Amino acid sequence: CVDDLICGFLPLLGVIAGGLVGLVFAVFLVAFMLYRMKKKDEGSYSLDEPKQSNGGYQKPHKQEEFYA
């Protein structure tokens, strides 16, 4: 190296730049995760009154056997 001050400064500059890029990436990742969680909370289902169930299982009217 021509100048020892510059040769000692470049690795430090690379570490700082890499840290900043990693920090920006981490912030972007957290923001994206929050966006996805907020979008999931909106839901795609209706918020109307829930339908009343008719007791779950119902016995069939005819007793038939099915063979596979």
PDB file with SEQRES, HELIX, SHEET and CRYST1 records, atoms N, CA, C and O in Angstrom:
SEQRES   1 A   68  CYS VAL ASP ASP LEU ILE CYS GLY PHE LEU PRO LEU LEU          
SEQRES   2 A   68  GLY VAL ILE ALA GLY GLY LEU VAL GLY LEU VAL PHE ALA          
SEQRES   3 A   68  VAL PHE LEU VAL ALA PHE MET LEU TYR ARG MET LYS LYS          
SEQRES   4 A   68  LYS ASP GLU GLY SER TYR SER LEU ASP GLU PRO LYS GLN          
SEQRES   5 A   68  SER ASN GLY GLY TYR GLN LYS PRO HIS LYS GLN GLU GLU          
SEQRES   6 A   68  PHE TYR ALA                                                  
HELIX    1 AA1 ASP A    4  GLU A   42  1                                  39    
CRYST1    1.000    1.000    1.000  90.00  90.00  90.00 P 1           1          
ATOM      1  N   CYS A   1       0.840  -1.181   0.000  1.00  0.00           N  
ATOM      2  CA  CYS A   1       0.000   0.000   0.000  1.00  0.00           C  
ATOM      3  C   CYS A   1       0.885   1.243   0.000  1.00  0.00           C  
ATOM      4  O   CYS A   1       1.977   1.264   0.566  1.00  0.00           O  
ATOM      5  N   VAL A   2       0.379   2.251  -0.643  1.00  0.00           N  
ATOM      6  CA  VAL A   2       1.131   3.495  -0.718  1.00  0.00           C  
ATOM      7  C   VAL A   2       1.036   4.237   0.605  1.00  0.00           C  
ATOM      8  O   VAL A   2       2.034   4.741   1.120  1.00  0.00           O  
ATOM      9  N   ASP A   3      -0.154   4.297   1.141  1.00  0.00           N  
ATOM     10  CA  ASP A   3      -0.348   5.029   2.390  1.00  0.00           C  
ATOM     11  C   ASP A   3      -0.925   4.068   3.425  1.00  0.00           C  
ATOM     12  O   ASP A   3      -1.967   3.455   3.196  1.00  0.00           O  
ATOM     13  N   ASP A   4      -0.249   3.939   4.559  1.00  0.00           N  
ATOM     14  CA  ASP A   4      -0.708   2.998   5.585  1.00  0.00           C  
ATOM     15  C   ASP A   4      -2.034   3.432   6.202  1.00  0.00           C  
ATOM     16  O   ASP A   4      -2.805   2.584   6.650  1.00  0.00           O  
ATOM     17  N   LEU A   5      -2.310   4.708   6.233  1.00  0.00           N  
ATOM     18  CA  LEU A   5      -3.560   5.206   6.799  1.00  0.00           C  
ATOM     19  C   LEU A   5      -4.745   4.745   5.943  1.00  0.00           C  
ATOM     20  O   LEU A   5      -5.772   4.332   6.483  1.00  0.00           O  
ATOM     21  N   ILE A   6      -4.610   4.812   4.614  1.00  0.00           N  
ATOM     22  CA  ILE A   6      -5.689   4.385   3.713  1.00  0.00           C  
ATOM     23  C   ILE A   6      -5.855   2.874   3.776  1.00  0.00           C  
ATOM     24  O   ILE A   6      -6.986   2.389   3.783  1.00  0.00           O  
ATOM     25  N   CYS A   7      -4.768   2.116   3.823  1.00  0.00           N  
ATOM     26  CA  CYS A   7      -4.844   0.653   3.878  1.00  0.00           C  
ATOM     27  C   CYS A   7      -5.458   0.179   5.192  1.00  0.00           C  
ATOM     28  O   CYS A   7      -6.078  -0.884   5.225  1.00  0.00           O  
ATOM     29  N   GLY A   8      -5.307   0.920   6.247  1.00  0.00           N  
ATOM     30  CA  GLY A   8      -5.918   0.557   7.518  1.00  0.00           C  
ATOM     31  C   GLY A   8      -7.374   0.989   7.596  1.00  0.00           C  
ATOM     32  O   GLY A   8      -8.150   0.433   8.373  1.00  0.00           O  
ATOM     33  N   PHE A   9      -7.744   1.976   6.794  1.00  0.00           N  
ATOM     34  CA  PHE A   9      -9.087   2.535   6.834  1.00  0.00           C  
ATOM     35  C   PHE A   9     -10.066   1.750   5.951  1.00  0.00           C  
ATOM     36  O   PHE A   9     -11.253   1.682   6.268  1.00  0.00           O  
ATOM     37  N   LEU A  10      -9.588   1.160   4.852  1.00  0.00           N  
ATOM     38  CA  LEU A  10     -10.483   0.469   3.915  1.00  0.00           C  
ATOM     39  C   LEU A  10     -11.191  -0.739   4.531  1.00  0.00           C  
ATOM     40  O   LEU A  10     -12.394  -0.882   4.311  1.00  0.00           O  
ATOM     41  N   PRO A  11     -10.533  -1.611   5.283  1.00  0.00           N  
ATOM     42  CA  PRO A  11     -11.272  -2.727   5.907  1.00  0.00           C  
ATOM     43  C   PRO A  11     -12.346  -2.237   6.883  1.00  0.00           C  
ATOM     44  O   PRO A  11     -13.428  -2.819   6.954  1.00  0.00           O  
ATOM     45  N   LEU A  12     -12.056  -1.184   7.625  1.00  0.00           N  
ATOM     46  CA  LEU A  12     -13.042  -0.622   8.535  1.00  0.00           C  
ATOM     47  C   LEU A  12     -14.237  -0.072   7.762  1.00  0.00           C  
ATOM     48  O   LEU A  12     -15.385  -0.239   8.172  1.00  0.00           O  
ATOM     49  N   LEU A  13     -13.956   0.576   6.652  1.00  0.00           N  
ATOM     50  CA  LEU A  13     -15.027   1.102   5.812  1.00  0.00           C  
ATOM     51  C   LEU A  13     -15.878  -0.043   5.252  1.00  0.00           C  
ATOM     52  O   LEU A  13     -17.098   0.091   5.161  1.00  0.00           O  
ATOM     53  N   GLY A  14     -15.264  -1.152   4.881  1.00  0.00           N  
ATOM     54  CA  GLY A  14     -16.005  -2.313   4.387  1.00  0.00           C  
ATOM     55  C   GLY A  14     -16.882  -2.928   5.463  1.00  0.00           C  
ATOM     56  O   GLY A  14     -18.011  -3.333   5.188  1.00  0.00           O  
ATOM     57  N   VAL A  15     -16.372  -3.003   6.689  1.00  0.00           N  
ATOM     58  CA  VAL A  15     -17.158  -3.556   7.794  1.00  0.00           C  
ATOM     59  C   VAL A  15     -18.361  -2.656   8.086  1.00  0.00           C  
ATOM     60  O   VAL A  15     -19.468  -3.146   8.307  1.00  0.00           O  
ATOM     61  N   ILE A  16     -18.139  -1.349   8.084  1.00  0.00           N  
ATOM     62  CA  ILE A  16     -19.240  -0.407   8.343  1.00  0.00           C  
ATOM     63  C   ILE A  16     -20.283  -0.494   7.241  1.00  0.00           C  
ATOM     64  O   ILE A  16     -21.480  -0.517   7.526  1.00  0.00           O  
ATOM     65  N   ALA A  17     -19.847  -0.544   5.985  1.00  0.00           N  
ATOM     66  CA  ALA A  17     -20.794  -0.634   4.864  1.00  0.00           C  
ATOM     67  C   ALA A  17     -21.568  -1.944   4.917  1.00  0.00           C  
ATOM     68  O   ALA A  17     -22.775  -1.954   4.672  1.00  0.00           O  
ATOM     69  N   GLY A  18     -20.896  -3.051   5.233  1.00  0.00           N  
ATOM     70  CA  GLY A  18     -21.583  -4.336   5.347  1.00  0.00           C  
ATOM     71  C   GLY A  18     -22.594  -4.342   6.480  1.00  0.00           C  
ATOM     72  O   GLY A  18     -23.683  -4.899   6.342  1.00  0.00           O  
ATOM     73  N   GLY A  19     -22.240  -3.728   7.592  1.00  0.00           N  
ATOM     74  CA  GLY A  19     -23.173  -3.626   8.711  1.00  0.00           C  
ATOM     75  C   GLY A  19     -24.397  -2.808   8.360  1.00  0.00           C  
ATOM     76  O   GLY A  19     -25.513  -3.162   8.743  1.00  0.00           O  
ATOM     77  N   LEU A  20     -24.201  -1.720   7.637  1.00  0.00           N  
ATOM     78  CA  LEU A  20     -25.341  -0.893   7.228  1.00  0.00           C  
ATOM     79  C   LEU A  20     -26.251  -1.638   6.256  1.00  0.00           C  
ATOM     80  O   LEU A  20     -27.475  -1.545   6.351  1.00  0.00           O  
ATOM     81  N   VAL A  21     -25.656  -2.374   5.325  1.00  0.00           N  
ATOM     82  CA  VAL A  21     -26.466  -3.159   4.390  1.00  0.00           C  
ATOM     83  C   VAL A  21     -27.246  -4.232   5.141  1.00  0.00           C  
ATOM     84  O   VAL A  21     -28.420  -4.458   4.849  1.00  0.00           O  
ATOM     85  N   GLY A  22     -26.614  -4.891   6.097  1.00  0.00           N  
ATOM     86  CA  GLY A  22     -27.305  -5.894   6.905  1.00  0.00           C  
ATOM     87  C   GLY A  22     -28.425  -5.279   7.730  1.00  0.00           C  
ATOM     88  O   GLY A  22     -29.495  -5.873   7.859  1.00  0.00           O  
ATOM     89  N   LEU A  23     -28.194  -4.100   8.287  1.00  0.00           N  
ATOM     90  CA  LEU A  23     -29.217  -3.414   9.069  1.00  0.00           C  
ATOM     91  C   LEU A  23     -30.415  -3.036   8.199  1.00  0.00           C  
ATOM     92  O   LEU A  23     -31.562  -3.220   8.608  1.00  0.00           O  
ATOM     93  N   VAL A  24     -30.155  -2.513   7.013  1.00  0.00           N  
ATOM     94  CA  VAL A  24     -31.243  -2.160   6.093  1.00  0.00           C  
ATOM     95  C   VAL A  24     -32.025  -3.414   5.711  1.00  0.00           C  
ATOM     96  O   VAL A  24     -33.254  -3.371   5.646  1.00  0.00           O  
ATOM     97  N   PHE A  25     -31.350  -4.511   5.462  1.00  0.00           N  
ATOM     98  CA  PHE A  25     -32.017  -5.764   5.116  1.00  0.00           C  
ATOM     99  C   PHE A  25     -32.870  -6.265   6.274  1.00  0.00           C  
ATOM    100  O   PHE A  25     -33.988  -6.732   6.061  1.00  0.00           O  
ATOM    101  N   ALA A  26     -32.352  -6.172   7.500  1.00  0.00           N  
ATOM    102  CA  ALA A  26     -33.112  -6.619   8.676  1.00  0.00           C  
ATOM    103  C   ALA A  26     -34.361  -5.764   8.872  1.00  0.00           C  
ATOM    104  O   ALA A  26     -35.428  -6.298   9.174  1.00  0.00           O  
ATOM    105  N   VAL A  27     -34.247  -4.451   8.706  1.00  0.00           N  
ATOM    106  CA  VAL A  27     -35.409  -3.560   8.840  1.00  0.00           C  
ATOM    107  C   VAL A  27     -36.438  -3.889   7.770  1.00  0.00           C  
ATOM    108  O   VAL A  27     -37.636  -3.922   8.054  1.00  0.00           O  
ATOM    109  N   PHE A  28     -35.987  -4.133   6.541  1.00  0.00           N  
ATOM    110  CA  PHE A  28     -36.903  -4.496   5.469  1.00  0.00           C  
ATOM    111  C   PHE A  28     -37.609  -5.813   5.779  1.00  0.00           C  
ATOM    112  O   PHE A  28     -38.806  -5.946   5.524  1.00  0.00           O  
ATOM    113  N   LEU A  29     -36.885  -6.779   6.322  1.00  0.00           N  
ATOM    114  CA  LEU A  29     -37.467  -8.080   6.639  1.00  0.00           C  
ATOM    115  C   LEU A  29     -38.518  -7.957   7.742  1.00  0.00           C  
ATOM    116  O   LEU A  29     -39.584  -8.566   7.646  1.00  0.00           O  
ATOM    117  N   VAL A  30     -38.236  -7.184   8.780  1.00  0.00           N  
ATOM    118  CA  VAL A  30     -39.200  -6.990   9.865  1.00  0.00           C  
ATOM    119  C   VAL A  30     -40.428  -6.244   9.354  1.00  0.00           C  
ATOM    120  O   VAL A  30     -41.553  -6.589   9.715  1.00  0.00           O  
ATOM    121  N   ALA A  31     -40.228  -5.231   8.521  1.00  0.00           N  
ATOM    122  CA  ALA A  31     -41.363  -4.485   7.966  1.00  0.00           C  
ATOM    123  C   ALA A  31     -42.227  -5.393   7.095  1.00  0.00           C  
ATOM    124  O   ALA A  31     -43.454  -5.301   7.129  1.00  0.00           O  
ATOM    125  N   PHE A  32     -41.600  -6.258   6.324  1.00  0.00           N  
ATOM    126  CA  PHE A  32     -42.357  -7.177   5.479  1.00  0.00           C  
ATOM    127  C   PHE A  32     -43.151  -8.174   6.319  1.00  0.00           C  
ATOM    128  O   PHE A  32     -44.296  -8.492   5.996  1.00  0.00           O  
ATOM    129  N   MET A  33     -42.542  -8.665   7.400  1.00  0.00           N  
ATOM    130  CA  MET A  33     -43.254  -9.596   8.278  1.00  0.00           C  
ATOM    131  C   MET A  33     -44.451  -8.913   8.942  1.00  0.00           C  
ATOM    132  O   MET A  33     -45.523  -9.510   9.042  1.00  0.00           O  
ATOM    133  N   LEU A  34     -44.280  -7.675   9.392  1.00  0.00           N  
ATOM    134  CA  LEU A  34     -45.391  -6.945   9.997  1.00  0.00           C  
ATOM    135  C   LEU A  34     -46.498  -6.690   8.983  1.00  0.00           C  
ATOM    136  O   LEU A  34     -47.680  -6.763   9.319  1.00  0.00           O  
ATOM    137  N   TYR A  35     -46.117  -6.390   7.740  1.00  0.00           N  
ATOM    138  CA  TYR A  35     -47.104  -6.179   6.682  1.00  0.00           C  
ATOM    139  C   TYR A  35     -47.906  -7.451   6.433  1.00  0.00           C  
ATOM    140  O   TYR A  35     -49.127  -7.398   6.286  1.00  0.00           O  
ATOM    141  N   ARG A  36     -47.228  -8.587   6.387  1.00  0.00           N  
ATOM    142  CA  ARG A  36     -47.922  -9.857   6.155  1.00  0.00           C  
ATOM    143  C   ARG A  36     -48.842 -10.213   7.321  1.00  0.00           C  
ATOM    144  O   ARG A  36     -49.948 -10.711   7.108  1.00  0.00           O  
ATOM    145  N   MET A  37     -48.393  -9.962   8.554  1.00  0.00           N  
ATOM    146  CA  MET A  37     -49.229 -10.259   9.713  1.00  0.00           C  
ATOM    147  C   MET A  37     -50.459  -9.365   9.737  1.00  0.00           C  
ATOM    148  O   MET A  37     -51.556  -9.821  10.059  1.00  0.00           O  
ATOM    149  N   LYS A  38     -50.279  -8.101   9.398  1.00  0.00           N  
ATOM    150  CA  LYS A  38     -51.410  -7.166   9.378  1.00  0.00           C  
ATOM    151  C   LYS A  38     -52.388  -7.556   8.276  1.00  0.00           C  
ATOM    152  O   LYS A  38     -53.602  -7.469   8.456  1.00  0.00           O  
ATOM    153  N   LYS A  39     -51.854  -7.985   7.133  1.00  0.00           N  
ATOM    154  CA  LYS A  39     -52.713  -8.401   6.023  1.00  0.00           C  
ATOM    155  C   LYS A  39     -53.486  -9.660   6.402  1.00  0.00           C  
ATOM    156  O   LYS A  39     -54.657  -9.792   6.044  1.00  0.00           O  
ATOM    157  N   LYS A  40     -52.849 -10.594   7.124  1.00  0.00           N  
ATOM    158  CA  LYS A  40     -53.521 -11.824   7.527  1.00  0.00           C  
ATOM    159  C   LYS A  40     -54.629 -11.527   8.532  1.00  0.00           C  
ATOM    160  O   LYS A  40     -55.661 -12.198   8.532  1.00  0.00           O  
ATOM    161  N   ASP A  41     -54.423 -10.521   9.393  1.00  0.00           N  
ATOM    162  CA  ASP A  41     -55.421 -10.176  10.397  1.00  0.00           C  
ATOM    163  C   ASP A  41     -56.676  -9.582   9.778  1.00  0.00           C  
ATOM    164  O   ASP A  41     -57.748  -9.645  10.379  1.00  0.00           O  
ATOM    165  N   GLU A  42     -56.560  -9.003   8.579  1.00  0.00           N  
ATOM    166  CA  GLU A  42     -57.751  -8.445   7.937  1.00  0.00           C  
ATOM    167  C   GLU A  42     -58.748  -9.554   7.640  1.00  0.00           C  
ATOM    168  O   GLU A  42     -59.953  -9.368   7.810  1.00  0.00           O  
ATOM    169  N   GLY A  43     -58.268 -10.676   7.211  1.00  0.00           N  
ATOM    170  CA  GLY A  43     -59.118 -11.841   6.983  1.00  0.00           C  
ATOM    171  C   GLY A  43     -59.902 -11.750   5.692  1.00  0.00           C  
ATOM    172  O   GLY A  43     -60.180 -10.665   5.183  1.00  0.00           O  
ATOM    173  N   SER A  44     -60.248 -12.911   5.177  1.00  0.00           N  
ATOM    174  CA  SER A  44     -61.042 -12.972   3.957  1.00  0.00           C  
ATOM    175  C   SER A  44     -62.379 -13.620   4.234  1.00  0.00           C  
ATOM    176  O   SER A  44     -63.066 -14.040   3.303  1.00  0.00           O  
ATOM    177  N   TYR A  45     -62.761 -13.709   5.491  1.00  0.00           N  
ATOM    178  CA  TYR A  45     -64.022 -14.321   5.847  1.00  0.00           C  
ATOM    179  C   TYR A  45     -64.987 -13.233   6.294  1.00  0.00           C  
ATOM    180  O   TYR A  45     -64.572 -12.148   6.701  1.00  0.00           O  
ATOM    181  N   SER A  46     -66.279 -13.537   6.213  1.00  0.00           N  
ATOM    182  CA  SER A  46     -67.273 -12.548   6.590  1.00  0.00           C  
ATOM    183  C   SER A  46     -67.399 -12.498   8.103  1.00  0.00           C  
ATOM    184  O   SER A  46     -67.197 -13.498   8.793  1.00  0.00           O  
ATOM    185  N   LEU A  47     -67.728 -11.345   8.594  1.00  0.00           N  
ATOM    186  CA  LEU A  47     -67.870 -11.154  10.024  1.00  0.00           C  
ATOM    187  C   LEU A  47     -69.340 -11.140  10.426  1.00  0.00           C  
ATOM    188  O   LEU A  47     -69.683 -10.627  11.491  1.00  0.00           O  
ATOM    189  N   ASP A  48     -70.218 -11.701   9.582  1.00  0.00           N  
ATOM    190  CA  ASP A  48     -71.636 -11.755   9.887  1.00  0.00           C  
ATOM    191  C   ASP A  48     -71.873 -12.729  11.038  1.00  0.00           C  
ATOM    192  O   ASP A  48     -70.940 -13.325  11.577  1.00  0.00           O  
ATOM    193  N   GLU A  49     -73.137 -12.871  11.395  1.00  0.00           N  
ATOM    194  CA  GLU A  49     -73.494 -13.808  12.456  1.00  0.00           C  
ATOM    195  C   GLU A  49     -73.087 -15.220  12.044  1.00  0.00           C  
ATOM    196  O   GLU A  49     -73.306 -15.613  10.898  1.00  0.00           O  
ATOM    197  N   PRO A  50     -72.506 -15.979  12.949  1.00  0.00           N  
ATOM    198  CA  PRO A  50     -72.148 -17.359  12.596  1.00  0.00           C  
ATOM    199  C   PRO A  50     -73.397 -18.195  12.373  1.00  0.00           C  
ATOM    200  O   PRO A  50     -74.418 -18.011  13.035  1.00  0.00           O  
ATOM    201  N   LYS A  51     -73.291 -19.108  11.433  1.00  0.00           N  
ATOM    202  CA  LYS A  51     -74.427 -19.986  11.138  1.00  0.00           C  
ATOM    203  C   LYS A  51     -74.607 -20.978  12.273  1.00  0.00           C  
ATOM    204  O   LYS A  51     -73.635 -21.488  12.832  1.00  0.00           O  
ATOM    205  N   GLN A  52     -75.858 -21.244  12.603  1.00  0.00           N  
ATOM    206  CA  GLN A  52     -76.146 -22.201  13.657  1.00  0.00           C  
ATOM    207  C   GLN A  52     -75.958 -23.616  13.103  1.00  0.00           C  
ATOM    208  O   GLN A  52     -76.488 -23.949  12.043  1.00  0.00           O  
ATOM    209  N   SER A  53     -75.207 -24.434  13.818  1.00  0.00           N  
ATOM    210  CA  SER A  53     -75.016 -25.799  13.351  1.00  0.00           C  
ATOM    211  C   SER A  53     -76.260 -26.611  13.691  1.00  0.00           C  
ATOM    212  O   SER A  53     -76.998 -26.288  14.622  1.00  0.00           O  
ATOM    213  N   ASN A  54     -76.472 -27.654  12.928  1.00  0.00           N  
ATOM    214  CA  ASN A  54     -77.665 -28.474  13.132  1.00  0.00           C  
ATOM    215  C   ASN A  54     -77.332 -29.751  13.907  1.00  0.00           C  
ATOM    216  O   ASN A  54     -77.945 -30.794  13.680  1.00  0.00           O  
ATOM    217  N   GLY A  55     -76.389 -29.672  14.796  1.00  0.00           N  
ATOM    218  CA  GLY A  55     -76.097 -30.808  15.656  1.00  0.00           C  
ATOM    219  C   GLY A  55     -74.930 -31.644  15.200  1.00  0.00           C  
ATOM    220  O   GLY A  55     -74.640 -32.661  15.830  1.00  0.00           O  
ATOM    221  N   GLY A  56     -74.254 -31.276  14.153  1.00  0.00           N  
ATOM    222  CA  GLY A  56     -73.092 -32.047  13.722  1.00  0.00           C  
ATOM    223  C   GLY A  56     -73.477 -33.263  12.904  1.00  0.00           C  
ATOM    224  O   GLY A  56     -74.009 -33.123  11.802  1.00  0.00           O  
ATOM    225  N   TYR A  57     -73.217 -34.454  13.424  1.00  0.00           N  
ATOM    226  CA  TYR A  57     -73.468 -35.700  12.696  1.00  0.00           C  
ATOM    227  C   TYR A  57     -74.953 -36.002  12.653  1.00  0.00           C  
ATOM    228  O   TYR A  57     -75.659 -35.863  13.652  1.00  0.00           O  
ATOM    229  N   GLN A  58     -75.423 -36.422  11.469  1.00  0.00           N  
ATOM    230  CA  GLN A  58     -76.811 -36.844  11.331  1.00  0.00           C  
ATOM    231  C   GLN A  58     -76.840 -38.259  10.788  1.00  0.00           C  
ATOM    232  O   GLN A  58     -76.085 -38.599   9.878  1.00  0.00           O  
ATOM    233  N   LYS A  59     -77.692 -39.061  11.334  1.00  0.00           N  
ATOM    234  CA  LYS A  59     -77.827 -40.440  10.891  1.00  0.00           C  
ATOM    235  C   LYS A  59     -78.529 -40.449   9.527  1.00  0.00           C  
ATOM    236  O   LYS A  59     -79.521 -39.744   9.340  1.00  0.00           O  
ATOM    237  N   PRO A  60     -78.024 -41.236   8.578  1.00  0.00           N  
ATOM    238  CA  PRO A  60     -78.668 -41.276   7.260  1.00  0.00           C  
ATOM    239  C   PRO A  60     -80.047 -41.934   7.345  1.00  0.00           C  
ATOM    240  O   PRO A  60     -80.327 -42.729   8.243  1.00  0.00           O  
ATOM    241  N   HIS A  61     -80.895 -41.575   6.382  1.00  0.00           N  
ATOM    242  CA  HIS A  61     -82.255 -42.109   6.369  1.00  0.00           C  
ATOM    243  C   HIS A  61     -82.260 -43.596   6.011  1.00  0.00           C  
ATOM    244  O   HIS A  61     -82.976 -44.385   6.628  1.00  0.00           O  
ATOM    245  N   LYS A  62     -81.454 -43.977   5.007  1.00  0.00           N  
ATOM    246  CA  LYS A  62     -81.383 -45.387   4.610  1.00  0.00           C  
ATOM    247  C   LYS A  62     -80.044 -45.955   5.061  1.00  0.00           C  
ATOM    248  O   LYS A  62     -79.025 -45.266   5.021  1.00  0.00           O  
ATOM    249  N   GLN A  63     -80.049 -47.223   5.494  1.00  0.00           N  
ATOM    250  CA  GLN A  63     -78.816 -47.899   5.864  1.00  0.00           C  
ATOM    251  C   GLN A  63     -78.262 -48.582   4.617  1.00  0.00           C  
ATOM    252  O   GLN A  63     -78.750 -49.640   4.218  1.00  0.00           O  
ATOM    253  N   GLU A  64     -77.244 -47.980   4.000  1.00  0.00           N  
ATOM    254  CA  GLU A  64     -76.635 -48.556   2.795  1.00  0.00           C  
ATOM    255  C   GLU A  64     -75.162 -48.799   3.082  1.00  0.00           C  
ATOM    256  O   GLU A  64     -74.530 -48.087   3.862  1.00  0.00           O  
ATOM    257  N   GLU A  65     -74.631 -49.841   2.416  1.00  0.00           N  
ATOM    258  CA  GLU A  65     -73.205 -50.107   2.505  1.00  0.00           C  
ATOM    259  C   GLU A  65     -72.578 -49.799   1.166  1.00  0.00           C  
ATOM    260  O   GLU A  65     -73.152 -50.084   0.115  1.00  0.00           O  
ATOM    261  N   PHE A  66     -71.394 -49.214   1.211  1.00  0.00           N  
ATOM    262  CA  PHE A  66     -70.676 -48.894  -0.007  1.00  0.00           C  
ATOM    263  C   PHE A  66     -69.368 -49.658  -0.004  1.00  0.00           C  
ATOM    264  O   PHE A  66     -68.636 -49.653   0.986  1.00  0.00           O  
ATOM    265  N   TYR A  67     -69.076 -50.317  -1.119  1.00  0.00           N  
ATOM    266  CA  TYR A  67     -67.847 -51.090  -1.240  1.00  0.00           C  
ATOM    267  C   TYR A  67     -66.866 -50.354  -2.136  1.00  0.00           C  
ATOM    268  O   TYR A  67     -67.231 -49.859  -3.203  1.00  0.00           O  
ATOM    269  N   ALA A  68     -65.659 -50.290  -1.706  1.00  0.00           N  
ATOM    270  CA  ALA A  68     -64.636 -49.611  -2.502  1.00  0.00           C  
ATOM    271  C   ALA A  68     -63.940 -50.627  -3.402  1.00  0.00           C  
ATOM    272  O   ALA A  68     -63.040 -50.267  -4.160  1.00  0.00           O  
TER     273      ALA A  68                                                      
END                                                                             
